[in-house]
Amino acid sequence: MISCIRSITLAVALVMIAIFATTAGCGKKTDDDANGFEIKVAFWGSPEEIKIINSVVEEWQPKHPDIHIRLEHTPYGGYVSKILTRIAGGAAPDVICAEVDYFVNFATKGVFENLTPYIKEDNSFNVDDFFPEVIRRFTVGGHVYAIPRDTAPFACVFYNKELFDKAGVAYPADDWTWDDLLEKAKALTKSNEDGRITQYGFYGWAWQNFVYGNGGALVDKVQYPKAPN
């Protein structure tokens, strides 16, 4: 059912769901209410996140009795594969969460509904309330296809005091620079007689943040990356 699949979008921002259910054909009528719609919302998250999302739905639901929200939680590790399988099988959710990297996987398959017409119709919703950099990540061809649910900056450094003490290295300070981080990381890195590293002075899986944080980019144009010559 292509219409149902194309109704998929990021927004757990429930303000958009009422519009989808009534104008975009999102969801399906429930058995107990001929005039009601059931909206399946797929998401991942920790137990704490589940509680937050449940509380948002519980607050929103009584104000929209004709729209029934069914939350469908999937662990992060298997989320994308499960959603793509459901899309291929014609049993996709109506609303999905899709952070910036996941968004590309889904958008290239043409499964998202263009939200721009609905945004223009709703005077109470202002896309300018969101960080423009994040909105651009969810915009293709000038059209918005997802609404940010949250933004999580990488702004925390966790460190092992015991390792710092053994190496005689001062603890991290608020006025650290990139050069300070590099210097301390080198001082904390240990190798054995064969030159094999036995202790890394720094670990960070999101290396892209160093690129972006220093004004760099991974491709010439995020929306239209060029293939190498």
C-alpha positions in Angstrom: 0.0 0.0 0.0 2.1 2.9 -1.3 -0.1 5.5 0.4 0.4 4.0 3.8 4.1 3.7 3.3 4.5 7.3 2.1 2.7 8.4 5.3 5.9 7.5 7.3 7.6 10.5 8.9 9.9 11.2 11.8 7.6 13.1 14.0 6.8 11.9 17.4 5.9 15.6 17.5 2.2 14.6 18.0 1.0 18.0 16.9 1.4 16.8 13.3 -0.5 13.5 13.7 -4.0 15.0 13.9 -3.4 16.6 10.4 -2.0 13.3 9.0 -5.0 11.2 10.2 -7.6 13.5 8.8 -6.0 14.8 5.6 -3.3 12.4 4.5 -5.0 9.1 5.1 -2.4 8.1 7.7 -3.4 5.2 10.0 -6.5 3.1 9.8 -9.9 3.2 11.3 -10.2 1.2 14.6 -12.9 -1.5 15.1 -14.3 0.1 18.2 -14.8 3.5 16.7 -15.8 4.0 13.1 -14.7 7.6 13.1 -11.4 6.9 14.9 -7.9 6.2 13.5 -5.1 4.1 14.9 -1.6 5.6 14.4 1.4 3.2 14.8 4.5 5.1 16.1 7.8 3.3 15.8 10.8 4.4 17.9 13.8 3.2 19.8 15.1 4.4 23.2 16.2 3.6 26.7 13.7 2.8 29.5 14.0 6.5 30.5 13.2 7.6 27.0 10.2 5.2 26.8 8.8 6.7 30.0 9.1 10.2 28.5 7.4 9.3 25.2 4.7 7.4 27.1 4.0 10.5 29.2 3.8 12.7 26.1 1.3 10.4 24.5 -0.7 10.1 27.8 -1.0 13.8 28.0 -1.9 14.2 24.3 -4.3 11.3 23.9 -7.3 12.6 25.9 -7.3 15.8 23.8 -7.6 13.7 20.6 -10.0 10.8 21.4 -10.6 10.1 17.7 -6.9 9.3 17.2 -5.5 6.2 18.9 -1.7 6.1 19.3 0.0 2.7 19.4 3.6 2.9 20.4 6.0 0.3 19.0 9.4 0.2 20.6 12.4 -1.6 18.9 15.9 -1.8 20.3 18.3 0.6 18.6 20.5 -2.2 17.1 17.8 -3.8 15.1 15.6 -0.8 14.4 16.5 0.1 10.8 16.5 -3.5 9.5 13.1 -4.1 11.1 11.5 -0.9 9.7 12.9 -1.6 6.2 11.5 -5.1 6.4 8.1 -3.8 7.4 8.2 -1.3 4.6 9.1 -4.0 2.0 6.3 -6.1 3.4 3.6 -3.4 3.2 3.2 -3.3 7.0 5.1 -0.1 7.8 4.3 2.1 10.8 2.6 5.4 10.2 5.2 7.4 12.1 8.8 6.6 12.7 11.8 8.1 14.5 14.8 8.5 12.2 17.8 10.4 13.4 20.0 12.2 10.8 21.9 9.1 9.6 18.8 6.9 9.5 16.9 9.6 7.7 19.1 9.1 4.6 18.4 5.3 4.6 14.7 5.9 4.6 14.6 9.1 2.4 16.4 7.5 -0.5 13.6 4.9 -0.6 11.0 7.6 -1.0 9.0 6.5 2.1 8.5 9.9 3.7 5.6 12.2 3.4 6.4 15.8 2.4 5.5 17.8 5.6 5.9 21.3 4.1 2.2 21.6 3.0 1.0 20.6 6.5 3.5 23.0 8.2 2.1 25.9 6.1 -1.5 25.0 7.0 -0.8 25.0 10.8 -0.4 28.5 12.1 0.4 27.2 15.6 3.5 25.3 14.3 6.6 27.2 13.4 9.5 25.4 11.9 11.8 28.3 12.8 11.5 27.2 16.4 14.0 24.4 15.6 17.7 24.7 15.0 18.1 25.5 11.3 21.1 23.2 10.9 19.0 20.3 12.1 16.0 21.1 9.9 18.4 21.3 6.9 19.4 17.7 7.6 15.8 16.7 7.2 15.1 18.8 4.1 15.3 17.5 0.5 14.7 19.7 -2.5 13.4 22.5 -0.4 10.8 20.3 1.3 10.8 19.3 5.0 10.4 15.5 5.5 10.9 15.2 9.3 10.5 17.2 12.5 13.3 17.0 15.1 12.2 15.3 18.3 15.3 16.2 20.2 19.0 17.3 19.7 21.7 15.7 21.7 25.1 17.5 21.7 28.3 15.7 22.3 29.5 17.8 25.2 30.6 15.4 27.9 34.1 14.0 28.6 34.3 11.0 31.0 37.7 10.2 32.4 39.3 7.6 34.6 40.9 9.4 37.6 43.0 6.3 38.4 44.8 6.4 35.0 45.3 10.1 35.2 46.9 9.7 38.7 49.2 6.9 37.6 50.4 8.9 34.7 50.8 12.1 36.7 48.5 13.9 34.3 46.2 16.7 35.5 42.5 16.1 35.3 40.4 17.7 32.5 39.6 21.4 33.0 36.9 23.7 31.7 39.5 25.7 29.7 40.9 22.7 27.8 41.7 23.3 24.1 42.0 20.7 21.3 45.8 20.9 21.8 45.4 20.1 25.5 43.2 17.1 24.8 45.8 15.8 22.2 48.7 16.3 24.7 47.0 14.5 27.5 45.8 11.7 25.3 49.3 11.0 24.1 50.6 11.1 27.7 48.0 8.5 28.7 48.6 6.2 25.7 50.8 3.1 26.6 52.5 0.6 24.4 54.3 -2.7 25.1 57.8 -3.7 24.0 56.5 -4.8 20.6 55.0 -1.4 20.0 51.4 -2.6 20.4 49.1 -0.2 22.2 47.9 -1.6 25.5 46.2 1.5 26.7 44.5 4.2 24.6 44.6 7.8 26.0 41.4 8.7 24.3 38.4 6.9 22.8 35.6 8.5 20.8 33.4 6.6 18.3 31.8 9.8 16.8 35.0 11.0 15.0 32.8 13.0 12.6 32.2 15.5 15.4 35.9 16.5 15.3 35.5 17.2 11.6 32.3 19.3 12.0 33.7 21.0 15.1 36.7 22.3 13.2 34.6 23.7 10.3 35.1 20.7 8.0 32.7 18.5 6.1 32.6 14.9 4.9 31.3 15.8 1.4 31.1 18.9 -0.8 27.3 19.2 -0.5 25.4 17.2 2.1 22.2 17.2 -0.1 24.0 16.4 -3.3 27.4 14.7 -2.5 29.7 14.3 -5.5 31.2 11.0 -6.6 35.0 11.0 -6.7 36.6 11.6 -10.1 
